[in-house]
Amino acid sequence: MPTNIKQVLIGRPKKSRELVNERLSKLKALPILSSDALSSVAYGYEASLTEMAFLGTAGLWLGVPIMGVITLLLIALILSYLQVIKVYPGGGGAYAVASAQFGKIAGLVAGSALLIDYTLTVAVSVSSGVAALTSAYPGALPYTVPMCIACILIIMVVNLRGINESASAFMWPTYAFIVSMIVLVGVGFFQLSKTGFSTPQTPVFGLIPKGFSILLILRAFASGCSALTGIEAISNATPQFREPTIRNAQKTLLMLGLLLAVMYLGTGLLAFKLGIQVNPDVTVLSQMATHFFHNGWFYYFIQFSTFAVLVLAANTSYSGFPILAALMARDGFMPHMFMLRGDRLGYSNGIFILSMLAIILVIAFRGNTNALIPLYAIGVFLSFTLAQSGMIKHWVKTRASGWAIRGAINSFGAFLSAIVTVVFSIAKFSQGAWIVLILLPLIVYFGLKVRRHYRAIADNLRIDMTKIRPRPHSTTVIVPIAGINRVVASTLSYALSVSDQVVAFYVAFDDEAIERMEEKWATWGTGIRLVTARSQYRSVVRPLLRFLNTIENWEGQPENVIVAIPQFIAKRWWHNILHNQTSLLLRTILLYRKDIIVTTVPYHLSD
């Protein structure tokens, strides 16, 4: 039954040779890998205004120069990641760059930061999407957390069906959002052109408000840079593109940069011209849409497309997190289970773990976007900084054509990214950024421990093939029994096929039970030795362990001791709850005895 449910939800298993069909065209890659970056239009500019909200209308103009610097940083990042795609086409983005240029530890830091960012992206995107919906329908506010969890689970299931199928399902809402934003910007500027691109609410530009400070501007700039998260996703997932891989990835990234610049600058300038202020219950985008379209159908089209793209922005992480985790697992920094592809050829373990971590965050922060934002940008901008710095080193070493200009672009991007990282870490520390600053070193430490463990295991298992070869061993098989039945007979038959030294071990709680068992055994006449023990504390495990400890004192001590545990397999899965508890306990305890080989001998019941 579980298999049938899995087939319905996820689909039929795919063969490994079908992997080539999972690669993305530019048409599908743009919405799937860019939805995070594009969706940040819905909250990036608002995040800057939120930091300056206490300044009132006099401080609204400050969002414009901040928006301009963020756009310059966007251009620098786009140009940088175009280079990353070309130099590191194997994917991994900042992780690949930092590993190659600064060593594996720097790569681990970049990779850990990105894993944190991907997890936060899911939580922030989904909670932002639900916030857009509750702006239109305030009655849904009490159900924020359940709605967030439901959205995450739906996205998880669709991604478990394969990246191509998730792209086919999720591409249209992203394109709908792009269309809605372009129409909003176009209609907005057209209407403003009738009034000379000004309204009675347009703030006075250049007036220094009371409470202004450089630290405030830095904080607003850092918060607004949340509009740039997700730019690295395309370079991280370069191997997912169809051939020619590099060219298709670069074209998709350029298109992302163009769309993001138009949408971010357009909506930001419109918000300034309209004098829109931050309202905790209604998003800036919703206020703008209301102004131009009132409560008509296109207003709701914008709200629903915004909700959809914000939720589906989480899907960018489902493309990046599993691939990055697989690359880190290949290098030994993550458990190897992340390298395994599922039935539908995706890295299903990464998809599942990402979903569970995001759900935990949503529950912990009650689906509050503003509470999650302070945690959001530190990881991604740290990875931006390492990627840009790594590319600077790359150009200095290779001295390729145009290296000075490229290095200058990377230097500008690295400088601003570092500023955002530091400002966010300090300014948002008390609001939750401390969690990331503690979590990041812990993940790095975990990665180092995992790598050390895998290396130790490899050293432990490595053999000299000229000296070590398989050879036969003298073996004694111990069969714990609870009576004489078909399961015991089957297990003893198996034991005799392994060795002629077989011992049946029986534990009783009183002398009468031992006498009855010895009489039955003699009557059965198998010729197999029976050892009995009495347990005063009603434990089967302790007497067996004591008996196993005595084997080393036997004359002609065997080199191998096998404990063959009888176990019957019920026809229905829920029957197993009623049986086999002792065998499970024995197997769990004995597995940690290095001098014992444990095997289970199943007997399938007919009913």
C-alpha positions in Angstrom: 0.0 0.0 0.0 2.8 2.6 0.8 4.3 1.8 -2.6 1.0 2.4 -4.4 0.6 5.8 -2.6 4.2 6.7 -3.6 3.5 5.8 -7.2 0.4 8.0 -7.2 2.1 11.0 -5.6 5.5 10.8 -7.3 5.0 8.7 -10.4 6.7 5.7 -11.9 10.5 5.2 -11.4 12.7 6.5 -14.2 15.7 4.7 -15.7 19.1 6.3 -15.3 19.4 6.9 -19.0 16.4 9.1 -18.9 18.4 11.7 -16.9 19.2 13.6 -20.1 15.5 14.3 -20.5 15.4 16.0 -17.1 17.6 18.9 -18.4 15.9 22.3 -18.7 15.3 24.5 -21.7 15.7 28.3 -21.3 12.0 28.6 -21.4 11.6 26.4 -18.3 14.8 27.3 -16.6 14.0 31.0 -16.3 10.9 30.7 -14.1 12.2 27.8 -12.1 15.7 29.0 -11.3 14.8 32.7 -11.3 11.5 32.8 -9.3 13.4 33.6 -6.1 15.1 36.6 -7.5 12.1 37.8 -9.5 9.8 37.4 -6.6 12.0 39.6 -4.4 10.5 42.5 -6.3 7.4 42.0 -4.1 9.4 42.8 -0.9 12.9 44.0 -1.6 12.0 47.8 -1.9 9.6 47.4 1.0 12.3 46.0 3.2 14.4 49.2 2.7 11.4 51.4 3.5 10.6 49.4 6.6 14.0 50.3 8.1 13.2 54.0 7.5 9.5 53.9 8.4 9.9 56.0 11.5 11.1 58.9 9.4 7.7 59.3 7.9 7.0 60.7 4.4 10.1 62.9 4.6 12.4 59.8 4.4 10.7 58.1 1.5 13.0 59.7 -1.1 16.0 58.0 0.5 14.7 54.7 -1.0 15.6 56.0 -4.5 19.4 56.4 -4.2 19.5 53.1 -2.2 17.6 51.5 -5.0 20.1 52.9 -7.5 23.1 51.4 -5.6 21.3 48.0 -5.3 20.8 48.1 -9.0 24.5 48.7 -9.6 25.3 45.8 -7.3 22.8 43.7 -9.3 24.7 44.5 -12.5 28.0 43.6 -10.9 26.6 40.3 -9.6 25.1 39.4 -13.0 28.3 40.1 -14.7 30.2 38.1 -12.1 28.0 35.0 -12.3 28.2 35.0 -16.1 31.9 34.5 -15.5 31.3 31.8 -12.9 29.1 29.9 -15.3 31.9 29.9 -17.9 34.8 29.1 -15.6 32.9 26.6 -13.4 30.3 24.9 -15.6 30.0 21.9 -13.2 27.7 23.9 -10.9 28.1 24.8 -7.2 28.4 28.5 -7.7 30.2 30.1 -4.7 31.0 26.7 -3.3 32.9 25.7 -6.5 34.7 29.1 -6.7 35.7 29.3 -3.1 36.9 25.7 -3.0 39.0 26.1 -6.1 40.5 29.5 -5.2 40.8 29.5 -1.4 40.7 25.8 -0.5 38.1 23.3 0.8 37.5 25.1 4.1 36.5 28.3 2.4 34.4 26.2 0.0 32.7 24.6 3.0 31.9 28.0 4.5 30.4 29.2 1.2 28.5 26.0 0.8 27.2 26.1 4.4 26.1 29.7 3.9 24.2 28.8 0.8 22.5 25.8 2.4 21.3 28.1 5.2 20.1 30.6 2.6 18.3 28.0 0.5 16.4 26.9 3.6 15.5 30.4 4.6 14.4 31.1 1.0 11.8 28.5 1.3 10.5 29.8 4.6 10.6 33.5 3.6 9.2 32.9 0.1 6.2 30.9 1.3 5.5 33.2 4.2 5.7 36.2 1.9 3.3 34.5 -0.6 0.8 33.8 2.1 1.2 37.4 3.4 0.2 38.6 -0.1 -2.9 36.5 0.0 -3.9 37.6 3.5 -3.5 41.2 2.3 -6.4 40.6 -0.1 -8.3 38.3 2.3 -7.5 39.4 6.0 -9.9 36.7 7.3 -7.2 34.1 6.4 -4.6 35.6 8.8 -5.2 33.0 11.6 -4.4 30.2 9.2 -1.0 31.6 8.1 1.1 28.7 9.5 -1.0 25.8 8.2 -1.2 27.5 4.8 2.6 27.8 4.7 3.1 24.2 5.7 0.6 23.0 3.0 2.4 25.1 0.3 5.8 23.6 1.3 4.5 20.0 1.2 2.9 20.6 -2.2 6.1 22.0 -3.6 8.1 19.1 -2.1 5.8 16.5 -3.7 6.0 18.1 -7.1 9.8 18.3 -6.9 10.0 14.7 -6.0 8.4 14.0 -9.3 11.4 15.4 -11.1 12.8 18.8 -12.0 11.3 18.8 -15.5 7.9 18.0 -14.2 8.1 20.7 -11.5 9.3 23.1 -14.2 6.2 22.3 -16.3 3.9 22.8 -13.4 5.4 25.9 -11.9 6.6 28.0 -14.9 3.3 29.6 -15.7 2.6 31.4 -12.4 6.1 33.0 -12.7 5.4 34.2 -16.2 2.0 35.5 -15.0 3.8 37.5 -12.3 6.3 38.9 -14.9 3.4 40.0 -17.1 1.6 41.5 -14.2 4.6 43.5 -13.0 5.4 44.7 -16.5 1.8 45.8 -17.0 1.7 47.4 -13.6 4.9 49.4 -14.4 3.7 50.3 -17.9 0.2 51.4 -16.8 1.7 53.2 -13.8 4.2 55.3 -15.8 1.6 55.9 -18.5 -0.8 57.4 -15.9 1.9 59.4 -14.2 3.0 60.8 -17.6 -0.4 62.6 -17.7 0.5 64.5 -14.5 4.2 65.2 -15.3 5.4 62.1 -13.4 4.4 63.6 -10.1 1.5 63.4 -7.7 0.4 65.4 -4.6 1.8 62.6 -2.5 5.3 62.6 -4.1 7.9 63.3 -1.3 10.3 66.2 -1.6 13.6 64.8 -2.9 16.7 65.6 -1.0 15.2 66.9 2.2 17.2 65.5 5.1 14.7 64.2 7.7 15.1 64.2 11.5 16.6 60.9 12.7 18.8 60.5 9.5 22.1 58.6 10.0 24.7 56.7 8.0 24.0 53.6 10.0 20.3 53.9 9.1 21.1 54.1 5.4 23.4 51.1 5.6 20.7 49.1 7.4 18.1 50.1 4.7 20.6 49.2 2.0 21.3 45.9 3.5 17.6 45.1 4.0 16.9 46.1 0.4 19.6 43.8 -0.9 17.2 41.0 -0.1 16.0 41.8 -3.6 19.2 40.2 -4.9 18.9 36.8 -3.3 18.5 34.0 -5.8 20.8 35.4 -8.4 23.3 32.7 -7.8 20.8 29.9 -8.4 21.4 29.7 -12.2 25.2 29.3 -11.8 24.6 26.7 -9.0 22.4 24.6 -11.4 24.3 25.0 -14.6 24.5 21.2 -15.3 20.7 21.2 -15.3 20.6 23.1 -18.6 20.3 21.5 -22.0 23.2 21.7 -24.5 24.9 24.0 -25.1 24.9 24.2 -21.3 27.1 27.2 -20.7 25.5 29.4 -23.4 21.9 28.6 -22.3 22.7 29.3 -18.6 24.4 32.6 -19.5 21.4 33.7 -21.7 19.0 32.8 -18.9 21.0 34.8 -16.4 21.1 37.8 -18.6 17.3 37.7 -19.1 16.9 37.4 -15.3 19.1 40.5 -14.8 17.2 42.5 -17.4 13.7 41.6 -16.0 14.8 42.1 -12.4 16.2 45.5 -13.1 13.1 46.7 -15.0 10.7 45.3 -12.4 12.6 46.4 -9.3 13.4 49.9 -10.6 9.9 50.4 -12.1 7.9 49.4 -9.0 10.3 51.3 -6.7 10.0 54.5 -8.6 6.3 54.2 -8.8 6.1 53.6 -5.0 8.2 56.8 -4.5 6.1 58.9 -6.9 2.9 57.8 -5.2 4.3 58.4 -1.7 3.4 54.9 -0.5 4.5 54.1 3.1 4.9 50.8 4.8 1.7 49.3 6.2 2.1 46.1 8.3 -1.3 44.8 7.1 -1.0 45.7 3.4 2.1 45.3 1.2 3.5 48.1 -0.8 2.8 46.2 -4.0 -0.8 45.8 -3.0 -1.2 49.5 -2.2 0.3 50.3 -5.7 -2.0 47.9 -7.5 -5.0 49.3 -5.6 -4.0 52.9 -6.7 -3.9 52.0 -10.4 -6.5 49.2 -10.7 -8.6 49.9 -7.6 -10.3 46.6 -6.7 -10.8 45.4 -10.3 -10.0 42.0 -11.6 -6.4 43.0 -12.5 -5.7 43.9 -8.9 -6.6 40.4 -7.9 -4.6 39.0 -10.8 -1.6 40.8 -9.4 -2.2 39.6 -5.9 -2.7 36.0 -6.9 0.3 36.0 -9.2 2.4 37.6 -6.5 1.2 35.0 -4.0 2.0 32.2 -6.5 5.4 33.5 -7.5 6.4 34.1 -3.9 5.4 30.6 -2.9 7.0 29.2 -6.0 10.2 31.2 -5.3 10.8 28.4 -2.8 11.2 26.2 -5.8 14.5 27.8 -6.7 15.9 26.3 -3.5 14.6 22.9 -4.5 16.8 23.2 -7.6 19.8 24.5 -5.7 19.9 22.9 -2.3 19.9 19.2 -3.5 22.6 19.8 -6.1 24.8 21.7 -3.7 24.3 19.1 -1.0 25.2 16.4 -3.5 28.4 18.3 -4.5 29.4 18.8 -0.8 28.6 15.1 -0.2 30.9 14.2 -3.1 33.7 16.1 -1.4 32.9 14.4 1.9 31.4 17.4 3.8 27.8 16.0 3.8 26.3 12.5 4.4 26.6 10.4 1.2 22.9 9.9 1.2 22.6 13.4 -0.5 24.3 11.9 -3.6 21.6 9.3 -4.1 19.1 10.0 -6.8 15.5 9.0 -6.2 13.0 7.1 -8.4 12.5 10.2 -10.5 16.2 11.0 -10.8 16.2 14.0 -8.5 18.2 14.2 -5.3 15.1 13.2 -3.2 16.9 13.1 0.2 18.0 16.8 -0.2 14.4 17.7 -1.3 12.9 16.1 1.8 15.4 17.5 4.3 15.0 21.0 2.9 11.2 20.7 3.3 11.4 19.6 6.9 13.9 22.3 7.9 11.7 25.0 6.2 8.6 23.7 8.0 10.4 23.9 11.3 11.4 27.6 10.6 7.8 28.5 9.6 6.4 27.0 12.8 9.2 28.6 14.9 8.6 32.1 13.4 4.8 31.7 12.9 5.1 32.4 9.2 6.1 36.0 9.9 8.1 37.3 6.9 9.6 40.3 8.8 10.8 38.0 11.5 12.5 35.7 9.0 14.1 38.5 6.8 16.9 39.3 9.4 18.1 35.8 9.0 17.8 35.7 5.3 20.5 37.7 3.6 23.6 37.0 5.7 24.3 33.5 4.2 23.7 34.5 0.6 25.8 37.7 0.8 28.6 35.9 2.5 28.6 33.4 -0.4 28.4 36.4 -2.8 31.5 37.9 -1.2 33.5 34.6 -1.4 32.4 34.0 -5.0 33.4 37.6 -6.1 36.7 37.4 -4.1 37.5 34.0 -5.7 36.9 35.4 -9.2 39.3 38.3 -8.4 42.0 35.8 -7.5 41.1 33.7 -10.7 41.6 36.7 -13.0 44.8 37.8 -11.3 46.2 34.3 -11.7 45.1 33.6 -15.2 45.5 37.2 -16.7 43.0 36.2 -19.3 41.8 38.8 -21.9 40.0 41.7 -20.2 41.1 40.4 -16.7 41.6 43.9 -15.3 38.0 45.1 -16.1 36.5 41.8 -15.0 38.5 42.0 -11.8 37.3 45.5 -11.1 33.7 44.4 -11.5 34.3 41.6 -9.1 36.0 43.9 -6.7 33.0 46.3 -6.7 30.6 43.4 -6.1 32.8 41.8 -3.4 33.1 45.2 -1.6 29.4 45.9 -1.5 28.5 42.3 -0.7 30.9 42.4 2.2 29.3 45.6 3.5 25.8 44.0 3.3 27.1 40.9 5.2 28.7 43.0 8.0 25.8 45.5 8.3 23.2 42.7 8.4 25.2 40.8 11.0 25.5 43.8 13.3 22.2 45.7 12.7 20.1 42.5 12.7 22.0 40.7 15.4 19.4 41.2 18.1 16.5 40.5 15.7 17.6 37.0 15.0 20.8 37.3 12.9 22.7 35.7 15.8 21.0 32.4 14.9 22.7 32.3 11.5 26.0 33.5 13.0 25.9 30.6 15.4 24.4 28.1 13.0 27.0 28.7 10.2 30.1 27.7 12.3 28.1 24.7 13.6 27.4 23.5 10.0 31.1 24.1 9.1 32.1 22.1 12.1 29.7 19.3 11.3 31.0 19.2 7.7 34.6 18.9 8.9 33.6 16.1 11.3 31.7 14.3 8.5 34.7 14.5 6.2 37.1 13.3 8.9 34.8 10.4 9.6 34.6 9.3 5.9 38.4 9.6 5.7 38.8 7.5 8.8 36.4 4.9 7.4 38.3 4.8 4.1 41.6 4.3 5.9 40.1 1.6 8.1 38.6 -0.3 5.1 41.6 0.0 2.8 43.5 -3.3 2.3 46.7 -4.5 0.8 45.4 -6.9 -1.8 48.8 -8.8 -1.9 48.5 -9.7 1.7 44.8 -10.0 2.6 42.5 -12.5 0.9 39.3 -14.2 1.8 39.9 -17.5 3.7 37.6 -20.0 5.4 37.0 -19.7 9.2 35.8 -22.1 11.8 32.3 -21.0 12.7 29.8 -21.7 15.5 26.2 -20.7 15.0 24.1 -19.8 18.1 20.3 -19.9 17.6 18.2 -18.2 20.3 14.9 -20.1 20.6 11.7 -19.6 22.5 10.3 -23.1 21.8 10.0 -25.7 19.1 8.1 -24.5 16.0 8.4 -24.0 12.2 10.4 -20.8 12.6 12.9 -22.5 14.8 13.2 -25.5 12.5 13.8 -23.2 9.5 16.5 -21.3 11.4 18.3 -24.4 12.6 18.2 -25.8 9.0 19.9 -22.6 7.8 22.5 -22.8 10.7 23.4 -26.4 9.7 24.0 -25.2 6.1 26.5 -22.7 7.5 28.4 -24.8 10.0 28.3 -28.2 11.7 28.8 -26.4 15.1 25.3 -25.3 15.9 24.0 -24.5 19.4 20.4 -23.8 20.3 20.1 -21.4 23.3 16.9 -21.3 25.4 16.0 -18.9 28.3 13.4 -19.8 30.8 12.1 -18.0 33.9 11.7 -21.1 36.1 13.2 -24.6 36.5 10.0 -26.3 35.3 10.1 -24.6 31.9 13.7 -25.7 31.5 12.8 -29.3 32.3 9.9 -29.3 29.8 12.1 -27.8 27.1 14.9 -30.4 27.6 12.3 -33.3 27.4 10.8 -31.9 24.1 14.3 -31.4 22.7 15.3 -34.9 23.5 12.1 -36.2 21.9 12.7 -34.1 18.8 16.1 -35.7 18.4 17.8 -33.3 16.1 21.3 -34.0 17.4 21.9 -30.3 17.9 23.2 -29.2 21.2 20.8 -27.4 23.5 22.0 -24.9 26.1 19.5 -23.6 28.6 19.7 -20.7 31.1 17.4 -19.4 33.8 16.7 -15.7 34.0 15.8 -14.4 37.5 15.1 -11.0 36.1 12.9 -12.1 33.2 15.4 -10.9 30.6 16.3 -12.8 27.5 19.2 -10.5 26.5 21.4 -10.8 29.7 21.6 -14.6 29.7 22.5 -14.7 26.0 25.2 -12.1 26.4 26.7 -14.0 29.4 26.6 -17.2 27.3 28.4 -15.5 24.4 31.1 -14.2 26.7 31.8 -17.9 27.7 32.5 -19.0 24.1 36.0 -17.6 24.2 36.8 -20.2 26.9 35.7 -23.1 24.9 38.1 -25.7 23.7 38.8 -25.1 20.0 37.4 -21.5 20.2 35.7 -20.7 16.8 37.0 -17.7 14.8 33.5 -16.7 13.9 30.4 -16.7 16.1 27.1 -16.2 14.3 23.9 -15.5 16.1 21.0 -16.5 13.8 17.8 -14.8 15.1 14.6 -16.5 14.0 11.9 -14.1 12.9 8.6 -14.7 11.2 7.2 -12.2 8.7 3.5 -11.4 9.0 1.4 -11.2 5.9 0.0 -7.7 6.8 2.3 -4.9 7.8 0.4 -4.0 10.9 0.8 -7.5 12.3 4.5 -6.8 12.8 3.6 -4.4 15.6 2.2 -7.4 17.5 5.3 -9.5 17.1 9.1 -9.7 16.8 10.0 -7.2 19.5 12.5 -9.5 21.2 14.3 -10.2 17.9 14.5 -6.5 17.1 16.0 -5.9 20.6 18.5 -8.7 20.2 19.6 -7.6 16.8 20.1 -3.9 18.0 22.2 -4.9 20.9 24.3 -7.6 19.2 25.2 -5.4 16.2 27.5 -3.4 18.5 29.5 -6.5 19.5 32.5 -6.6 17.1 33.1 -10.3 17.8 29.6 -11.4 16.8 28.0 -11.7 13.4 24.3 -11.2 13.5 21.9 -12.6 10.9 18.1 -12.7 10.7 16.4 -15.8 9.3 12.9 -14.9 8.1 10.0 -17.3 8.0 7.0 -16.0 6.0 3.6 -16.8 7.5 0.9 -17.9 5.1 -1.8 -15.9 7.0 
